[in-house]
């Protein structure tokens, strides 16, 4: 939220070339401190497509992977046995096919000589077609087993960072069981805000973020419509977010309401003996007033200081 500053500057002639500011109430946002978690936009499990034993595992937690990169190999010995069995069946059927084709050629010769009947020739042709069909079916079943063997390669479904690896080499996995969890799509802050503040939040609102490296600013990118356990979930986009640790907690300040405040330029506040003074103009005379200051607010025009007590709306403050 942007503070609406309603101040008027009046130039006053004099040797000190000072200026005066007539105080008017301005609206300042009320900030609520909450904790947000650094999360990835997408959390995708890399699953095993077949059951078997983990033969190799090429990633660990924290590694960066690209889409389609091999991260593990699942091996099932039964698939190799199935392929060998199909190869033996195909070899036997091909031998039967050679015999059937030889019988067919002999039958054609006998029919030409008038020794065999056409019905017998049709039976021989049918026998050849049956064997060829059996060979095609067996080869198709063999292709299925070969495809299952290739599906033992577990590939990264998206580019990102490896978050968890719940398996080890030699472990037995079932079809569909996750081998690793990948966080991708970038990072953001996920907030859980009490529902009483939900109406005060809007997508695009600016928030303050405090980290070990200093303060930063972000924007609310998405507000989720479902309230869970009395809290509203919001996603915040932050430039330069530290992504060394996923699910790390970060202190965040949200604008949840507005309040009136009196602001004076920071240069108008003088501190002596631990007491803050502000010079005001009264009936053409300048006088100092002791004030209690609040937070410092940086606006588009200057650095301002909130006055908690000692001044009132309508007072004219003299600035150097």
Secondary structure as the mmCIF struct_conf table of DSSP 4:
data_model
#
loop_
_struct_conf.conf_type_id
_struct_conf.id
_struct_conf.beg_label_comp_id
_struct_conf.beg_label_asym_id
_struct_conf.beg_label_seq_id
_struct_conf.end_label_comp_id
_struct_conf.end_label_asym_id
_struct_conf.end_label_seq_id
STRN STRN1 UNK A 4 UNK A 4
STRN STRN2 UNK A 8 UNK A 11
BEND BEND1 UNK A 14 UNK A 14
TURN_TY1_P TURN_TY1_P1 UNK A 15 UNK A 16
STRN STRN3 UNK A 19 UNK A 22
STRN STRN4 UNK A 26 UNK A 47
BEND BEND2 UNK A 49 UNK A 50
STRN STRN5 UNK A 52 UNK A 57
TURN_TY1_P TURN_TY1_P2 UNK A 61 UNK A 62
STRN STRN6 UNK A 64 UNK A 65
TURN_TY1_P TURN_TY1_P3 UNK A 67 UNK A 68
STRN STRN7 UNK A 70 UNK A 75
HELX_RH_AL_P HELX_RH_AL_P1 UNK A 77 UNK A 113
TURN_TY1_P TURN_TY1_P4 UNK A 114 UNK A 114
BEND BEND3 UNK A 115 UNK A 116
HELX_RH_AL_P HELX_RH_AL_P2 UNK A 118 UNK A 150
TURN_TY1_P TURN_TY1_P5 UNK A 151 UNK A 152
STRN STRN8 UNK A 153 UNK A 155
BEND BEND4 UNK A 157 UNK A 159
STRN STRN9 UNK A 160 UNK A 164
TURN_TY1_P TURN_TY1_P6 UNK A 169 UNK A 170
STRN STRN10 UNK A 172 UNK A 173
TURN_TY1_P TURN_TY1_P7 UNK A 175 UNK A 176
STRN STRN11 UNK A 178 UNK A 194
HELX_RH_3T_P HELX_RH_3T_P1 UNK A 195 UNK A 200
TURN_TY1_P TURN_TY1_P8 UNK A 203 UNK A 204
STRN STRN12 UNK A 206 UNK A 211
TURN_TY1_P TURN_TY1_P9 UNK A 212 UNK A 213
STRN STRN13 UNK A 214 UNK A 228
TURN_TY1_P TURN_TY1_P10 UNK A 229 UNK A 230
STRN STRN14 UNK A 231 UNK A 238
TURN_TY1_P TURN_TY1_P11 UNK A 239 UNK A 240
BEND BEND5 UNK A 244 UNK A 245
TURN_TY1_P TURN_TY1_P12 UNK A 246 UNK A 247
STRN STRN15 UNK A 249 UNK A 265
HELX_RH_3T_P HELX_RH_3T_P2 UNK A 266 UNK A 268
STRN STRN16 UNK A 269 UNK A 272
TURN_TY1_P TURN_TY1_P13 UNK A 273 UNK A 274
STRN STRN17 UNK A 275 UNK A 282
TURN_TY1_P TURN_TY1_P14 UNK A 283 UNK A 284
STRN STRN18 UNK A 285 UNK A 298
BEND BEND6 UNK A 300 UNK A 301
STRN STRN19 UNK A 303 UNK A 309
BEND BEND7 UNK A 310 UNK A 310
TURN_TY1_P TURN_TY1_P15 UNK A 313 UNK A 314
STRN STRN20 UNK A 316 UNK A 319
#
